[in-house]
Each structure stands twice: as C-alpha cells, then as structure tokens.
Amino acid sequence: MARTRIELRGDKALARQLAKLRAQTDGIVGDTARGWADDVRDTARGLAPRRTGKLRRGITARVQARAGTASVGTHNGPFYGHLVENGTSHSPAQPYLGPAARRHQRIRPYALEAIRKRLP
C-alpha cells in the first residue's frame, strides 16, 4: 500500500495561527453553540404567540460549551410551551420553535464568526 506524506513549508505566521486555533477549539465550539442558540431563542420569542407574554419571556437558551451542545425551549418557563408548539385537540398548533430553528439551520456562519474572533 502506497503512503503519501504532505509537508507544508513556508508561512510560519499561518502555522502559528493554526496552532493557536487548535488550542482554542473548545472555545470556538462553545461560541458557535452560544451564537446559534441566542439567535434561535430571539427568533422564537418573536414568533411565539403573544397573549400574556409569559411564553415569550420563558423561552431560553442553554449551552454546554465543552460538549458543543445547545438547546432552546421553555426550560424553566411555562409548562404549556409544547402544547402551543404542537397544538391540542382543542387548539391548533402555533409553531414557534421549529420555524426558528429552521431559519438558523446553517451553523457555518456562527462557526466562522467564532473563529474570526480568535484570529489576531
């Protein structure tokens, strides 16, 4: 089996920047997740039906930076958030979380912004 070895030479400044970014991977992943979650949360708040405002205020974003995970929902807010999203036998669905997540389904812009913040 043939082996291929590639060695990059030349741009020492680029090599230093790449090494610096490699060391900051956890932070980049966390910033990416935080940026996405905040935007989805804000969009969901704008799309949520407004009756008393309690549902909108209850939409929050949770981020676990080290794991690179984020969730948006009514974590500690009103218990009925899922009933509004999906509807019941007595009321039609009024989706706000699903459409918000679809509007922000592209993660790349958030990752690029997180990387740009760390470049010298």
C-alpha positions in Angstrom: 0.0 0.0 0.0 1.4 3.4 -1.0 1.7 6.1 1.5 1.5 9.8 0.9 3.1 12.4 3.1 2.4 16.1 2.7 4.5 18.7 4.4 3.7 22.4 4.3 6.6 24.8 4.5 6.8 28.5 4.3 4.2 30.6 6.1 5.2 30.5 9.7 2.7 33.1 10.7 -0.1 30.8 9.3 1.3 27.8 11.1 1.3 29.8 14.4 -2.3 31.0 13.8 -3.4 27.4 13.1 -1.7 26.1 16.2 -3.4 28.9 18.3 -6.8 28.0 16.8 -6.2 24.3 17.5 -5.6 25.1 21.2 -8.9 27.1 21.3 -11.2 24.5 19.8 -13.4 24.1 22.9 -13.9 27.9 23.0 -14.7 28.1 19.3 -17.3 25.2 19.6 -18.8 26.9 22.7 -19.0 30.3 21.0 -20.6 28.7 17.9 -23.3 27.0 20.0 -23.9 30.1 22.0 -24.3 32.3 19.0 -26.7 29.9 17.3 -28.8 29.3 20.5 -29.1 33.0 21.2 -30.3 33.7 17.6 -32.8 30.8 17.7 -34.1 32.0 21.1 -34.6 35.6 19.9 -36.3 34.4 16.7 -38.6 32.0 18.7 -39.5 34.8 21.0 -40.5 36.9 18.0 -42.6 34.1 16.5 -44.3 32.9 19.7 -47.9 33.9 20.1 -48.4 36.8 22.5 -51.3 36.6 24.8 -49.8 37.4 28.2 -46.1 37.5 27.2 -45.3 34.7 29.6 -44.4 32.2 26.9 -42.1 34.6 25.1 -40.3 35.5 28.3 -40.0 31.8 29.2 -38.1 30.9 26.0 -34.4 30.4 27.0 -31.2 29.0 25.5 -29.0 26.5 27.3 -25.5 25.8 26.1 -23.0 23.2 27.2 -19.8 24.7 25.7 -17.5 21.8 26.3 -19.9 19.3 24.8 -20.8 21.7 22.0 -24.5 21.3 22.5 -27.3 23.8 22.8 -31.0 23.7 23.3 -33.7 26.3 23.0 -37.1 26.0 24.7 -39.2 26.7 27.7 -36.8 25.0 30.1 -38.0 26.7 33.3 -40.8 28.7 31.7 -44.4 28.0 31.3 -45.3 24.3 31.2 -47.5 24.7 28.1 -44.9 25.7 25.6 -45.0 22.3 23.8 -48.8 22.4 23.7 -48.7 25.8 21.9 -46.0 24.5 19.5 -47.8 21.2 18.6 -51.4 22.1 19.3 -54.0 20.1 21.2 -57.4 18.6 20.4 -58.8 22.0 21.5 -56.4 24.4 19.9 -54.4 24.4 16.6 -50.6 24.3 16.6 -48.8 27.6 16.6 -45.2 26.6 15.9 -42.5 29.0 17.0 -39.5 26.8 18.0 -39.4 24.7 14.8 -39.6 27.6 12.4 -36.9 29.5 14.5 -34.5 26.5 14.3 -35.1 26.1 10.6 -34.3 29.8 10.0 -30.9 29.3 11.7 -30.2 25.8 10.4 -26.9 26.8 8.9 -24.2 26.6 11.5 -21.2 27.7 9.4 -21.8 31.5 9.8 -21.7 31.0 13.6 -18.5 28.9 13.4 -16.8 31.4 11.1 -17.7 34.3 13.5 -16.3 32.3 16.4 -13.0 31.7 14.5 -12.7 35.3 13.4 -13.0 36.5 16.9 -9.9 34.5 17.8 -7.7 35.4 14.9 -5.1 38.1 15.5 
